[in-house]
Structures are given as structure tokens and as C-alpha cells.
Amino acid sequence: MALRDLKTLNRGKYQHAMNKLVRKFNKSIQEDWLWNSRFVMRQKAFYCRPYDDHSGMECDFILELKDTKTGKVETKHVDQYDASYKIWEWANSCITETWKVWQEDPNPNEQARIEGRQPPELW
């Protein structure tokens, strides 16, 4: 269930839903043949407040993305609405624009080839 669809006053359900998104992101980066666990996302803080009519809660999350190779860290505030999309968009922006991984490092495709990792078979 997506974070935006939750209609409960149980903080734990919101926390669990965000943790699930973060685990999914980390697993995807871990299994990626190109990045090979280079980036790690963590949830640093979590804030919730109930709606006035007590029909649900509004939650905010502070996430941290770390480049384990260079040690660079970026922090982002994310609300529960469209959290999944925002996480991937933010991570992509950090990797390609903020940290400029593609420009500063040798070609990651070449590094993967040197280490013997191959792209997955597409056909």
C-alpha cells in the first residue's frame, strides 16, 4: 500500500511503509550491475501529525543518500504524497547532477567491465 493511501492514526504503519520504500531502493541499487551497492539511503527522522478530523495523519520524513565510494552525503525532506516517485527522482538528481558521478569518475560501464560484472541479458 502506498503512503498516500494510508488512512490511519497508527504511526507505525506510515513508518513501515517508508522503510519498505527505502529497502526497495537499497535492494535495487545493490542488485544493479552498474552501481553495485555504491549508494545507500537511510531514513534519518520521521514526524507525524493527525489531521484535524482524525481521518489520518500527515507524515514527513528526512532521508539521507550516501555515496559510499566518495563519502558524499545529501539530505532531503519528503512528505508522504508521491514519496516513491520523489525518492527515485531525488536519487537520480544527486547521482547525475549534484555529485556529477558520470563526470568525475571513470566511466562506470568501463569499471564494471574491468571488475568482471556484465549487464543483464535483455533478450
C-alpha positions as CSV (number, residue, x, y, z in Angstrom):
1,M,0.0,0.0,0.0
2,A,1.3,3.4,-0.9
3,L,2.0,6.0,1.7
4,R,-0.6,8.4,0.2
5,D,-3.3,5.8,0.5
6,L,-3.0,5.2,4.3
7,K,-5.9,6.4,6.3
8,T,-5.0,5.5,9.9
9,L,-3.8,7.1,13.1
10,N,-1.2,4.4,13.6
11,R,2.3,6.0,13.2
12,G,3.9,2.6,12.8
13,K,2.1,1.9,9.5
14,Y,3.5,5.1,8.0
15,Q,6.9,4.3,9.3
16,H,6.7,0.7,7.9
17,A,5.6,1.9,4.5
18,M,8.5,4.4,4.2
19,N,11.0,1.8,5.4
20,K,9.7,-0.6,2.8
21,L,10.4,2.1,0.1
22,V,13.9,2.7,1.4
23,R,14.6,-1.1,1.5
24,K,13.3,-1.4,-2.1
25,F,15.6,1.4,-3.3
26,N,18.7,-0.1,-1.5
27,K,18.0,-3.6,-2.8
28,S,17.6,-2.2,-6.4
29,I,21.0,-0.4,-6.1
30,Q,22.6,-3.4,-4.6
31,E,21.4,-5.7,-7.4
32,D,22.2,-3.1,-10.1
33,W,25.2,-4.3,-12.2
34,L,26.4,-0.8,-12.8
35,W,26.3,0.8,-9.3
36,N,26.8,-2.4,-7.3
37,S,25.8,-1.1,-3.8
38,R,27.6,2.2,-4.2
39,F,24.7,4.3,-2.9
40,V,22.8,3.8,0.3
41,M,19.7,5.5,1.5
42,R,18.7,5.8,5.2
43,Q,15.7,7.3,7.0
44,K,17.1,9.9,9.5
45,A,13.9,11.3,11.0
46,F,10.2,10.8,11.0
47,Y,7.4,13.3,12.0
48,C,3.6,12.7,12.1
49,R,0.7,14.8,13.0
50,P,-3.0,13.8,12.8
51,Y,-5.5,15.7,10.6
52,D,-8.0,17.9,12.4
53,D,-10.8,15.4,11.7
54,H,-8.6,12.4,12.8
55,S,-9.2,10.7,9.4
56,G,-5.5,10.0,9.0
57,M,-2.1,11.5,9.5
58,E,0.3,13.8,7.6
59,C,3.9,12.5,7.8
60,D,7.2,14.0,6.9
61,F,10.5,12.0,6.5
62,I,14.1,13.1,6.4
63,L,16.1,10.8,4.2
64,E,19.9,10.6,3.6
65,L,21.6,9.4,0.5
66,K,25.3,8.5,0.8
67,D,27.8,7.7,-1.9
68,T,29.9,5.0,-0.2
69,K,32.8,5.5,-2.6
70,T,33.4,9.2,-2.1
71,G,31.6,9.7,1.2
72,K,29.3,12.5,-0.2
73,V,26.0,12.8,1.7
74,E,22.8,14.5,0.6
75,T,19.7,15.0,2.9
76,K,16.1,15.5,1.7
77,H,12.8,16.2,3.3
78,V,10.0,14.1,1.8
79,D,6.3,14.0,2.6
80,Q,4.1,11.0,2.3
81,Y,2.5,12.1,-1.0
82,D,4.3,10.7,-4.1
83,A,7.1,9.6,-1.8
84,S,8.1,6.7,-4.1
85,Y,8.5,8.9,-7.2
86,K,10.3,11.6,-5.2
87,I,12.8,9.2,-3.8
88,W,13.9,7.9,-7.2
89,E,13.9,11.4,-8.8
90,W,16.0,12.8,-6.0
91,A,18.5,9.9,-6.0
92,N,18.9,10.3,-9.8
93,S,19.3,14.0,-9.5
94,C,22.0,13.5,-6.8
95,I,23.9,11.0,-8.8
96,T,23.8,12.7,-12.2
97,E,23.6,16.5,-11.4
98,T,24.6,17.3,-7.8
99,W,27.5,14.9,-7.4
100,K,28.3,14.5,-11.2
101,V,29.4,10.9,-10.7
102,W,29.4,10.4,-14.5
103,Q,31.9,13.3,-15.0
104,E,34.2,12.9,-12.0
105,D,34.7,9.1,-12.0
106,P,35.9,7.0,-14.8
107,N,33.1,5.6,-16.9
108,P,31.1,3.3,-14.6
109,N,30.5,1.0,-17.5
110,E,34.2,0.5,-18.1
111,Q,34.8,0.0,-14.3
112,A,32.1,-2.7,-14.2
113,R,33.7,-4.4,-17.2
114,I,37.1,-4.4,-15.5
115,E,35.6,-5.9,-12.4
116,G,34.0,-8.6,-14.5
117,R,30.4,-7.6,-14.0
118,Q,28.3,-7.8,-17.1
119,P,25.0,-6.2,-17.9
120,P,21.9,-8.4,-17.6
121,E,20.7,-10.2,-20.7
122,L,17.8,-8.2,-22.1
123,W,16.6,-10.6,-24.8
